[in-house]
Amino acid sequence: MSKQKFEIFWDKYGTLCILLVLFVGFTVGAPKYFPRPNNVIQIILQSTVYILLAFGEFFAILLAGIDLSVGSVACFAGIIVAELSLLNIPAPICVLAGLLAAALLGFCNGLIVDALDIHPFIVTLGTNTIFRGVSLVITGGNPVFNLPGWVKKMSSNVGFLPIPVILVIACTLLLYFFTKKTVAGRNLYALGGNKQAAWYSGINTNNYTVVAHILSSLFAGLGGIVMLSRIGAAEPTAGDGYETFAIAACVIGGESMFGGKGKITGAVLGGIIIGMITNGLTIMKVSSFWQKIVMGALIIGSVALEKVISNQANKQSK
């Protein structure tokens, strides 16, 4: 296979190949437990939080930026829902309030990035700490538990599929349509590819920067609510470090850290890969310390591979 054909193949099927190789590897490593249907369903269910956070991170990276606050936003949204549920407020209002709170945090991120022209890395590094601190203040550093029954029911099954899985499928279809078929979606890609060219073509780069960060936090908040429903309690430390999983899911899924390139389906596969690695290594009784090393290596390796392939493509186009 020529280099050019390999690049085309890898661009289309690279993430799927990684997924299949990992599945075979863990099946060989733990044949009695890993490939069982119940465990496969558990992997997909466990991956829903990673996928939803990756959906959020997807839009930040699409603009050649990054959002380091998705973990704390997820935690904050879960706490809002939990605290309101204890006041006997109806479930739909609690969930809507959690999502609006998350969107507001994203609006703050986008506004600071746009108004002060500071790189999103610095802004979200700071707001990550601020949002986490607010969560600790609200809860007094204690978990919020004894929640109404409807909280846990949000992770129950409809037929044979858990509700979080159905939610991820719906969000995938919605975002696929948004990124492929709408003007706003195409403008975000154009802005990520070349901000100056996008501005000259009439795209309101300021507004779309804010929109991208709102979307980032909105899906992070949705992931936090799913996390709350699975745990059944709101921990002020929930989602700590999950920005790593979100970034890893995106880059493993083929999204370019240099902006303007990526697919929603890639983020889904990337999230499942993260869930599969966590599940497989746990079954094989690999220390959580080593799991962190594996995850970090995957991020560096994925970005390096994307860079090598793009450099080869640029050389051949000259």
C-alpha positions as CSV (number, residue, x, y, z in Angstrom):
1,M,0.0,0.0,0.0
2,S,1.4,3.4,-1.0
3,K,1.8,6.2,1.5
4,Q,-1.0,8.2,0.0
5,K,-3.4,5.3,0.1
6,F,-2.4,4.5,3.7
7,E,-3.1,8.2,4.6
8,I,-6.6,8.0,3.1
9,F,-7.2,4.6,4.7
10,W,-6.0,5.8,8.1
11,D,-8.0,9.0,7.9
12,K,-11.2,7.0,7.4
13,Y,-10.6,3.8,9.4
14,G,-7.7,4.5,11.7
15,T,-9.7,4.9,14.9
16,L,-11.8,1.8,14.1
17,C,-8.5,-0.2,13.6
18,I,-7.3,0.9,17.0
19,L,-10.6,-0.1,18.6
20,L,-10.5,-3.6,17.0
21,V,-6.8,-4.2,17.9
22,L,-7.5,-3.2,21.5
23,F,-10.6,-5.5,21.6
24,V,-8.6,-8.5,20.3
25,G,-5.7,-7.7,22.7
26,F,-8.0,-7.5,25.8
27,T,-9.9,-10.6,24.6
28,V,-6.6,-12.5,24.5
29,G,-5.5,-11.1,27.9
30,A,-8.8,-11.8,29.7
31,P,-10.7,-14.3,27.6
32,K,-13.1,-15.4,30.4
33,Y,-14.4,-12.0,31.2
34,F,-13.7,-9.2,28.7
35,P,-15.6,-10.4,25.5
36,R,-18.7,-11.4,27.4
37,P,-21.9,-9.5,26.1
38,N,-22.6,-8.2,29.6
39,N,-19.1,-6.7,29.8
40,V,-19.4,-5.2,26.3
41,I,-22.6,-3.4,27.3
42,Q,-20.9,-2.3,30.5
43,I,-18.0,-0.8,28.4
44,I,-20.4,1.1,26.2
45,L,-22.3,2.4,29.3
46,Q,-19.1,3.4,31.0
47,S,-18.0,5.2,27.8
48,T,-21.1,7.4,27.7
49,V,-19.6,10.0,30.1
50,Y,-16.4,10.0,28.1
51,I,-18.2,10.4,24.8
52,L,-20.4,13.3,26.1
53,L,-17.4,15.1,27.5
54,A,-15.5,14.4,24.2
55,F,-18.4,16.0,22.3
56,G,-17.8,19.2,24.3
57,E,-14.1,19.1,23.9
58,F,-14.6,18.4,20.2
59,F,-15.8,22.0,19.6
60,A,-13.0,23.6,21.6
61,I,-10.3,21.6,19.7
62,L,-12.0,22.3,16.4
63,L,-11.1,26.0,16.8
64,A,-7.5,25.0,17.5
65,G,-8.1,25.6,21.2
66,I,-8.7,23.4,24.2
67,D,-11.1,23.3,27.2
68,L,-9.5,22.2,30.4
69,S,-12.6,23.0,32.4
70,V,-14.9,20.2,31.1
71,G,-14.4,18.0,34.2
72,S,-15.3,20.8,36.7
73,V,-18.2,21.9,34.5
74,A,-19.5,18.3,34.6
75,C,-19.2,18.2,38.4
76,F,-20.9,21.6,38.7
77,A,-23.9,20.6,36.6
78,G,-24.3,17.4,38.6
79,I,-24.3,19.3,41.9
80,I,-26.9,21.8,40.6
81,V,-29.2,19.0,39.6
82,A,-28.6,17.2,42.9
83,E,-29.2,20.2,45.1
84,L,-32.4,21.2,43.3
85,S,-33.7,17.6,43.5
86,L,-33.5,17.7,47.3
87,L,-35.8,20.7,47.2
88,N,-38.5,18.5,45.5
89,I,-38.3,20.4,42.3
90,P,-39.6,18.4,39.3
91,A,-37.0,16.4,37.5
92,P,-37.2,18.1,34.1
93,I,-36.6,21.5,35.7
94,C,-33.6,20.2,37.7
95,V,-32.0,18.8,34.6
96,L,-32.7,21.9,32.5
97,A,-31.3,24.1,35.3
98,G,-28.1,21.9,35.3
99,L,-27.7,22.3,31.6
100,L,-28.3,26.0,31.7
101,A,-25.8,26.4,34.4
102,A,-23.2,24.5,32.4
103,A,-24.0,26.6,29.3
104,L,-23.5,29.8,31.4
105,L,-20.0,28.6,32.4
106,G,-19.2,28.0,28.8
107,F,-20.4,31.4,27.9
108,C,-18.0,32.8,30.5
109,N,-15.2,30.9,29.0
110,G,-15.9,32.0,25.5
111,L,-16.5,35.6,26.6
112,I,-13.1,35.8,28.4
113,V,-11.3,34.2,25.4
114,D,-12.9,36.5,23.0
115,A,-12.8,39.8,25.0
116,L,-9.3,39.5,26.3
117,D,-7.8,37.5,23.3
118,I,-6.2,35.0,25.7
119,H,-5.5,31.5,24.6
120,P,-8.2,29.0,25.7
121,F,-5.6,26.9,27.4
122,I,-4.9,29.7,29.9
123,V,-8.5,30.7,30.4
124,T,-9.9,27.3,30.9
125,L,-6.9,26.3,33.1
126,G,-8.0,29.2,35.4
127,T,-11.8,28.6,35.2
128,N,-11.3,24.9,35.8
129,T,-10.0,25.8,39.3
130,I,-12.7,28.5,39.8
131,F,-15.6,26.2,38.8
132,R,-14.2,23.4,41.0
133,G,-13.9,25.8,43.9
134,V,-17.5,27.0,43.4
135,S,-18.6,23.3,43.6
136,L,-16.7,22.8,46.8
137,V,-18.2,26.0,48.3
138,I,-21.8,24.9,47.4
139,T,-21.4,21.5,48.9
140,G,-19.1,22.4,51.7
141,G,-16.7,19.8,50.4
142,N,-19.2,17.0,51.2
143,P,-21.1,14.7,48.8
144,V,-24.8,15.3,48.1
145,F,-26.7,12.1,48.6
146,N,-30.1,10.7,49.6
147,L,-31.4,11.9,46.2
148,P,-34.8,11.1,44.9
149,G,-35.3,7.9,43.0
150,W,-35.7,9.5,39.6
151,V,-32.0,10.4,39.7
152,K,-30.9,6.8,39.5
153,K,-33.7,5.9,37.1
154,M,-32.0,8.2,34.5
155,S,-29.5,5.4,34.1
156,S,-32.1,2.6,33.9
157,N,-32.8,0.5,30.8
158,V,-35.4,1.1,28.1
159,G,-35.7,-2.3,26.6
160,F,-32.2,-3.7,26.5
161,L,-30.5,-0.3,26.1
162,P,-29.5,2.0,29.1
163,I,-30.9,5.5,28.8
164,P,-27.4,7.1,28.7
165,V,-26.6,5.0,25.6
166,I,-29.8,6.1,23.9
167,L,-28.9,9.7,24.9
168,V,-25.5,9.4,23.3
169,I,-27.0,7.9,20.1
170,A,-29.4,10.9,19.9
171,C,-26.6,13.4,20.5
172,T,-24.4,11.7,17.9
173,L,-27.1,12.0,15.2
174,L,-27.9,15.6,16.2
175,L,-24.2,16.7,16.1
176,Y,-23.6,14.8,12.9
177,F,-26.4,16.8,11.3
178,F,-25.2,20.0,12.9
179,T,-21.5,19.7,11.8
180,K,-22.3,18.4,8.3
181,K,-25.5,20.0,7.2
182,T,-25.8,23.4,8.8
183,V,-24.1,26.8,8.1
184,A,-23.1,27.2,11.7
185,G,-21.3,23.8,11.7
186,R,-19.4,24.6,8.5
187,N,-18.4,28.0,9.9
188,L,-16.9,26.4,13.0
189,Y,-14.7,24.2,10.7
190,A,-13.7,27.2,8.6
191,L,-12.9,29.2,11.8
192,G,-10.7,26.4,13.1
193,G,-9.0,25.9,9.8
194,N,-8.0,29.6,9.3
195,K,-9.4,32.3,11.6
196,Q,-8.2,35.2,9.4
197,A,-9.6,33.7,6.2
198,A,-12.9,33.0,8.0
199,W,-13.1,36.6,9.1
200,Y,-12.5,37.9,5.6
201,S,-15.2,35.6,4.3
202,G,-17.7,37.3,6.5
203,I,-17.9,34.8,9.5
204,N,-18.4,36.5,12.8
205,T,-15.4,34.9,14.5
206,N,-16.2,36.5,17.9
207,N,-19.7,35.0,18.1
208,Y,-18.6,31.6,16.9
209,T,-15.8,31.5,19.5
210,V,-18.4,32.0,22.2
211,V,-20.8,29.5,20.7
212,A,-18.0,26.8,20.6
213,H,-17.3,27.2,24.3
214,I,-21.0,27.1,25.1
215,L,-21.4,23.9,23.3
216,S,-18.3,22.5,25.0
217,S,-19.7,23.2,28.5
218,L,-23.2,22.2,27.5
219,F,-22.2,18.7,26.6
220,A,-19.8,18.5,29.6
221,G,-22.8,19.4,31.8
222,L,-24.8,16.6,30.1
223,G,-22.0,14.2,30.9
224,G,-22.0,15.4,34.5
225,I,-25.7,14.7,34.8
226,V,-25.2,11.2,33.4
227,M,-22.3,10.7,35.9
228,L,-24.7,11.8,38.7
229,S,-27.3,9.3,37.6
230,R,-24.8,6.4,37.5
231,I,-23.3,7.2,40.9
232,G,-26.5,8.3,42.6
233,A,-24.7,11.1,44.5
234,A,-23.0,14.3,43.6
235,E,-19.3,14.4,44.6
236,P,-17.6,17.8,44.6
237,T,-14.5,16.0,43.2
238,A,-16.4,14.2,40.4
239,G,-15.0,14.6,37.0
240,D,-11.5,15.5,38.3
241,G,-9.0,14.8,35.5
242,Y,-11.8,13.9,33.0
243,E,-10.5,16.6,30.7
244,T,-7.7,14.2,30.0
245,F,-10.2,11.5,28.9
246,A,-12.1,14.0,26.8
247,I,-9.0,15.3,25.0
248,A,-7.7,11.7,24.5
249,A,-11.1,10.6,23.0
250,C,-10.9,13.5,20.5
251,V,-7.3,13.1,19.4
252,I,-7.6,9.3,19.2
253,G,-10.8,9.8,17.2
254,G,-8.8,11.7,14.6
255,E,-9.4,15.3,15.5
256,S,-6.5,17.6,14.7
257,M,-5.1,19.7,17.6
258,F,-4.3,22.3,15.0
259,G,-8.0,22.9,14.3
260,G,-10.4,22.6,11.4
261,K,-10.4,18.8,11.2
262,G,-12.4,16.2,13.0
263,K,-15.5,14.0,13.0
264,I,-18.2,13.5,15.6
265,T,-18.1,9.7,14.9
266,G,-14.4,9.8,15.6
267,A,-15.1,11.3,19.1
268,V,-17.6,8.5,19.7
269,L,-15.1,5.8,18.8
270,G,-12.4,7.6,20.8
271,G,-14.7,7.6,23.9
272,I,-15.4,3.9,23.5
273,I,-11.7,3.3,23.2
274,I,-11.1,5.1,26.5
275,G,-13.8,3.1,28.2
276,M,-12.4,-0.1,26.7
277,I,-8.9,0.6,28.0
278,T,-10.2,1.5,31.5
279,N,-12.4,-1.6,31.6
280,G,-9.8,-4.0,30.1
281,L,-6.9,-2.9,32.3
282,T,-9.2,-3.1,35.4
283,I,-10.2,-6.7,34.5
284,M,-6.6,-7.6,34.0
285,K,-5.9,-6.0,37.5
286,V,-3.5,-3.4,36.1
287,S,-2.9,-0.6,38.6
288,S,-4.7,2.7,38.1
289,F,-1.3,4.3,38.2
290,W,-0.3,2.4,35.1
291,Q,-3.6,3.2,33.5
292,K,-2.7,6.9,33.7
293,I,0.6,6.2,32.0
294,V,-1.2,4.3,29.2
295,M,-3.6,7.2,28.7
296,G,-0.9,9.8,28.5
297,A,1.1,7.7,26.1
298,L,-2.0,7.3,23.9
299,I,-2.5,11.1,23.7
300,I,1.1,11.8,22.7
301,G,1.1,8.9,20.2
302,S,-2.1,9.9,18.6
303,V,-1.1,13.5,18.1
304,A,2.4,12.4,16.9
305,L,0.8,10.0,14.4
306,E,-1.6,12.7,13.1
307,K,1.3,15.1,12.7
308,V,3.5,12.6,10.8
309,I,0.7,11.7,8.4
310,S,-0.2,15.3,7.8
311,N,3.4,16.2,7.1
312,Q,3.7,13.4,4.6
313,A,0.6,14.6,2.9
314,N,1.9,18.1,2.7
315,K,5.2,16.9,1.2
316,Q,3.4,14.9,-1.5
317,S,1.1,17.9,-2.4
318,K,4.1,20.1,-3.1
